Amino acid sequence: MSEIVLKSQIIKRRFGWIGTICLLLIIPIKTMRWMDENVTSSLIVGIAPSLLGPAGLLFLIISNVSKLSHHVLIQVTWIVAAIAFGLEIIQLIPRPGILAKVYYTFDWGDLIASAVSYTHLTLPTKRIV
């Protein structure tokens, strides 16, 4: 294999790990929110899942060898943006049954954080991919 192909595979593997770590970091943040009421007022803890989620998804899509990874980076970014925006907006829909008791938060700051996440990640990733 050529050196360029090997470097590309190494970079894609690193993107996969970065995406996985971003998505897994959401779990302790959500746990901190659930366990400690004082931490929930912190802006960083409030918007961290909205920053990490789209970033992790973008890195995972770029690192994968699926049909989505063959699109241009801006197209993948738009797909991630649509998914992130949809997940934030879906919190406004009334939930049925037992899900009605689950506390979901909708915040415009989350939408802004999601937008910052995938737009700022596109710039450095564009140079590498």
Backbone as CSV, one residue per row, in Angstrom:
resi,resn,N_x,N_y,N_z,CA_x,CA_y,CA_z,C_x,C_y,C_z
1,MET,0.834,-1.190,0.000,0.000,0.000,0.000,0.875,1.249,0.000
2,SER,0.342,2.265,-0.561,1.110,3.498,-0.592,1.029,4.209,0.757
3,GLU,1.928,5.120,0.942,2.012,5.857,2.195,0.768,6.723,2.412
4,ILE,0.208,7.260,1.347,-0.983,8.109,1.452,-2.185,7.300,1.928
5,VAL,-2.340,6.084,1.403,-3.462,5.233,1.807,-3.325,4.852,3.267
6,LEU,-2.120,4.512,3.714,-1.905,4.161,5.117,-2.202,5.335,6.042
7,LYS,-1.753,6.528,5.670,-2.034,7.712,6.484,-3.527,7.996,6.522
8,SER,-4.207,7.804,5.409,-5.648,8.018,5.362,-6.366,7.043,6.300
9,GLN,-5.928,5.788,6.305,-6.550,4.805,7.191,-6.293,5.137,8.658
10,ILE,-5.080,5.586,8.955,-4.755,5.962,10.339,-5.597,7.161,10.769
11,ILE,-5.741,8.141,9.899,-6.541,9.325,10.223,-8.004,8.931,10.419
12,LYS,-8.535,8.076,9.551,-9.935,7.646,9.702,-10.132,6.873,10.996
13,ARG,-9.158,6.051,11.371,-9.254,5.317,12.633,-9.247,6.294,13.809
14,ARG,-8.401,7.316,13.737,-8.371,8.328,14.808,-9.684,9.092,14.876
15,PHE,-10.249,9.433,13.725,-11.554,10.091,13.717,-12.609,9.207,14.380
16,GLY,-12.550,7.915,14.137,-13.486,6.995,14.762,-13.354,6.997,16.271
17,TRP,-12.129,6.979,16.759,-11.905,7.018,18.197,-12.337,8.351,18.790
18,ILE,-12.035,9.436,18.115,-12.450,10.752,18.614,-13.969,10.836,18.681
19,GLY,-14.656,10.350,17.646,-16.118,10.356,17.644,-16.701,9.516,18.760
20,THR,-16.121,8.338,18.975,-16.597,7.461,20.053,-16.387,8.110,21.410
21,ILE,-15.234,8.703,21.618,-14.953,9.366,22.897,-15.905,10.541,23.115
22,CYS,-16.158,11.329,22.076,-17.101,12.456,22.201,-18.483,11.971,22.623
23,LEU,-18.950,10.908,21.989,-20.286,10.404,22.318,-20.318,9.768,23.708
24,LEU,-19.253,9.078,24.098,-19.226,8.463,25.424,-19.066,9.492,26.542
25,LEU,-18.486,10.638,26.249,-18.355,11.687,27.261,-19.703,12.297,27.637
26,ILE,-20.694,12.089,26.814,-22.029,12.609,27.136,-22.599,11.899,28.358
27,ILE,-22.286,10.630,28.526,-22.853,9.841,29.633,-22.475,10.414,30.999
28,PRO,-21.189,10.671,31.306,-20.903,11.250,32.622,-21.484,12.650,32.814
29,ILE,-21.585,13.402,31.733,-22.158,14.745,31.856,-23.645,14.654,32.199
30,LYS,-24.353,13.760,31.513,-25.777,13.570,31.830,-25.940,13.034,33.250
31,THR,-25.031,12.157,33.697,-25.089,11.630,35.058,-24.845,12.736,36.074
32,MET,-23.899,13.617,35.789,-23.654,14.748,36.691,-24.891,15.633,36.783
33,ARG,-25.553,15.849,35.670,-26.782,16.652,35.666,-27.854,16.010,36.533
34,TRP,-27.964,14.694,36.430,-29.017,13.969,37.137,-28.742,13.889,38.632
35,MET,-27.465,13.752,39.021,-27.127,13.522,40.424,-27.007,14.813,41.236
36,ASP,-26.461,15.847,40.660,-26.191,17.063,41.404,-26.967,18.228,40.805
37,GLU,-27.851,18.787,41.590,-28.709,19.872,41.108,-27.927,21.164,40.881
38,ASN,-26.848,21.383,41.645,-26.075,22.620,41.502,-25.287,22.653,40.195
39,VAL,-24.904,21.501,39.699,-24.114,21.440,38.471,-24.981,21.783,37.260
40,THR,-26.274,21.525,37.347,-27.139,21.746,36.187,-27.229,23.211,35.793
41,SER,-26.960,24.101,36.732,-27.043,25.513,36.394,-25.822,25.987,35.607
42,SER,-24.783,25.194,35.592,-23.574,25.562,34.858,-23.848,25.525,33.361
43,LEU,-23.431,26.563,32.678,-23.644,26.661,31.237,-22.875,25.586,30.490
44,ILE,-21.654,25.296,30.919,-20.830,24.301,30.230,-21.463,22.927,30.315
45,VAL,-21.933,22.547,31.479,-22.588,21.249,31.631,-23.910,21.230,30.867
46,GLY,-24.548,22.380,30.775,-25.827,22.465,30.072,-25.711,22.252,28.571
47,ILE,-24.668,22.808,27.963,-24.558,22.702,26.506,-23.547,21.658,26.042
48,ALA,-22.829,21.029,26.973,-21.804,20.050,26.587,-22.349,18.907,25.733
49,PRO,-23.511,18.308,26.073,-24.018,17.247,25.188,-24.344,17.755,23.784
50,SER,-24.780,18.997,23.674,-25.085,19.551,22.355,-23.817,19.859,21.568
51,LEU,-22.712,20.051,22.250,-21.432,20.231,21.567,-20.812,18.894,21.180
52,LEU,-20.869,17.948,22.104,-20.207,16.655,21.884,-20.973,15.738,20.945
53,GLY,-22.300,15.789,20.976,-23.102,14.890,20.156,-22.880,15.062,18.662
54,PRO,-23.104,16.254,18.118,-22.856,16.440,16.684,-21.400,16.222,16.301
55,ALA,-20.480,16.618,17.186,-19.055,16.423,16.882,-18.741,14.935,16.777
56,GLY,-19.227,14.166,17.737,-18.984,12.728,17.702,-19.607,12.067,16.491
57,LEU,-20.823,12.465,16.170,-21.499,11.891,15.002,-20.765,12.235,13.712
58,LEU,-20.310,13.465,13.579,-19.567,13.875,12.389,-18.278,13.067,12.244
59,PHE,-17.536,12.910,13.342,-16.305,12.127,13.281,-16.586,10.665,12.947
60,LEU,-17.647,10.095,13.509,-17.967,8.696,13.212,-18.366,8.504,11.756
61,ILE,-19.136,9.421,11.214,-19.542,9.296,9.810,-18.335,9.429,8.892
62,ILE,-17.446,10.370,9.193,-16.260,10.558,8.357,-15.345,9.334,8.421
63,SER,-15.244,8.711,9.598,-14.325,7.590,9.760,-14.859,6.289,9.178
64,ASN,-16.136,6.207,8.967,-16.767,4.970,8.505,-16.586,4.804,7.000
65,VAL,-16.781,3.579,6.535,-16.687,3.307,5.089,-18.079,3.051,4.516
66,SER,-19.038,3.813,4.947,-20.411,3.652,4.470,-20.682,4.608,3.312
67,LYS,-21.906,4.591,2.844,-22.291,5.485,1.747,-22.189,6.951,2.155
68,LEU,-22.476,7.242,3.434,-22.428,8.630,3.892,-21.011,9.193,3.852
69,SER,-20.025,8.355,4.101,-18.652,8.861,4.132,-18.106,9.196,2.750
70,HIS,-18.804,8.767,1.704,-18.354,9.070,0.348,-18.857,10.421,-0.152
71,HIS,-19.715,11.071,0.629,-20.200,12.394,0.252,-19.132,13.440,0.550
72,VAL,-19.322,14.594,-0.004,-18.445,15.724,0.287,-18.659,16.121,1.745
73,LEU,-17.608,16.649,2.369,-17.668,16.974,3.791,-18.808,17.928,4.123
74,ILE,-19.082,18.879,3.270,-20.161,19.831,3.548,-21.522,19.128,3.535
75,GLN,-21.688,18.120,2.677,-22.937,17.362,2.665,-23.100,16.560,3.954
76,VAL,-22.025,15.951,4.410,-22.072,15.197,5.668,-22.371,16.145,6.824
77,THR,-21.794,17.327,6.774,-22.061,18.309,7.823,-23.530,18.719,7.829
78,TRP,-24.125,18.885,6.670,-25.554,19.222,6.599,-26.413,18.075,7.134
79,ILE,-26.018,16.846,6.877,-26.763,15.697,7.403,-26.682,15.686,8.926
80,VAL,-25.487,15.896,9.469,-25.312,15.949,10.924,-26.106,17.121,11.505
81,ALA,-26.106,18.247,10.821,-26.864,19.409,11.287,-28.358,19.103,11.336
82,ALA,-28.857,18.436,10.315,-30.287,18.085,10.288,-30.634,17.125,11.423
83,ILE,-29.773,16.145,11.667,-30.025,15.194,12.757,-29.982,15.904,14.107
84,ALA,-28.963,16.742,14.331,-28.833,17.455,15.603,-30.007,18.411,15.829
85,PHE,-30.376,19.138,14.780,-31.502,20.060,14.889,-32.800,19.288,15.163
86,GLY,-32.976,18.188,14.460,-34.174,17.363,14.670,-34.260,16.810,16.081
87,LEU,-33.140,16.360,16.627,-33.142,15.833,17.993,-33.421,16.915,19.028
88,GLU,-32.994,18.128,18.765,-33.306,19.215,19.696,-34.774,19.618,19.603
89,ILE,-35.309,19.683,18.395,-36.705,20.100,18.200,-37.676,19.020,18.672
90,ILE,-37.291,17.764,18.541,-38.197,16.676,18.920,-38.503,16.692,20.420
91,GLN,-37.668,17.369,21.186,-37.930,17.479,22.621,-39.172,18.315,22.912
92,LEU,-39.635,19.095,21.944,-40.825,19.917,22.131,-42.123,19.132,21.951
93,ILE,-42.049,17.964,21.318,-43.237,17.159,21.054,-43.680,16.474,22.347
94,PRO,-44.972,16.524,22.666,-45.446,15.830,23.870,-45.198,14.322,23.757
95,ARG,-44.766,13.738,24.866,-44.447,12.310,24.871,-45.582,11.499,25.476
96,PRO,-45.795,10.285,24.960,-46.892,9.459,25.469,-46.466,8.623,26.679
97,GLY,-47.426,8.215,27.460,-47.241,7.234,28.529,-46.158,7.583,29.528
98,ILE,-45.308,6.614,29.787,-44.282,6.752,30.812,-43.228,7.795,30.431
99,LEU,-43.059,8.045,29.158,-42.081,9.044,28.719,-42.510,10.466,29.075
100,ALA,-43.806,10.647,29.389,-44.283,11.985,29.746,-43.674,12.453,31.064
101,LYS,-43.253,11.509,31.915,-42.669,11.867,33.210,-41.181,12.164,33.131
102,VAL,-40.566,11.868,32.000,-39.141,12.129,31.829,-38.960,13.618,31.540
103,TYR,-37.987,14.205,32.209,-37.747,15.636,32.063,-36.767,15.890,30.915
104,TYR,-37.263,16.527,29.871,-36.436,16.920,28.738,-36.309,18.432,28.754
105,THR,-35.183,18.913,28.341,-34.998,20.358,28.310,-34.746,20.817,26.885
106,PHE,-35.462,21.836,26.503,-35.198,22.477,25.215,-34.660,23.851,25.519
107,ASP,-33.564,24.173,24.881,-32.933,25.455,25.127,-32.355,25.959,23.814
108,TRP,-32.532,27.238,23.551,-31.972,27.804,22.325,-30.450,27.754,22.357
109,GLY,-29.887,27.771,23.555,-28.438,27.646,23.685,-27.933,26.313,23.171
110,ASP,-28.754,25.255,23.336,-28.379,23.944,22.807,-28.325,23.959,21.283
111,LEU,-29.284,24.628,20.662,-29.259,24.719,19.197,-28.046,25.504,18.710
112,ILE,-27.728,26.572,19.411,-26.556,27.370,19.041,-25.279,26.561,19.249
113,ALA,-25.214,25.815,20.361,-24.037,24.984,20.633,-23.885,23.896,19.576
114,SER,-24.991,23.310,19.145,-24.922,22.299,18.090,-24.400,22.907,16.797
115,ALA,-24.897,24.080,16.469,-24.440,24.753,15.245,-22.958,25.087,15.325
116,VAL,-22.517,25.557,16.462,-21.094,25.857,16.642,-20.274,24.585,16.508
117,SER,-20.775,23.498,17.051,-20.052,22.232,17.032,-19.765,21.751,15.620
118,TYR,-20.800,21.639,14.804,-20.538,21.070,13.478,-19.951,22.075,12.504
119,THR,-20.155,23.358,12.689,-19.514,24.305,11.772,-18.030,24.471,12.081
120,HIS,-17.677,24.500,13.343,-16.266,24.651,13.692,-15.479,23.377,13.435
121,LEU,-16.112,22.236,13.495,-15.403,20.989,13.215,-15.164,20.794,11.733
122,THR,-15.975,21.383,10.919,-15.812,21.217,9.476,-14.528,21.872,8.993
123,LEU,-14.146,22.988,9.584,-12.972,23.722,9.118,-11.669,22.934,9.265
124,PRO,-11.307,22.428,10.477,-10.059,21.677,10.539,-10.132,20.314,9.874
125,THR,-11.303,19.704,9.880,-11.459,18.387,9.270,-11.323,18.488,7.766
126,LYS,-11.731,19.600,7.181,-11.667,19.797,5.744,-10.232,19.734,5.240
127,ARG,-9.300,20.212,6.054,-7.900,20.186,5.658,-7.316,18.784,5.710
128,ILE,-7.857,17.942,6.594,-7.295,16.605,6.802,-7.890,15.589,5.843
129,VAL,-9.204,15.663,5.632,-9.890,14.647,4.810,-9.588,14.823,3.351
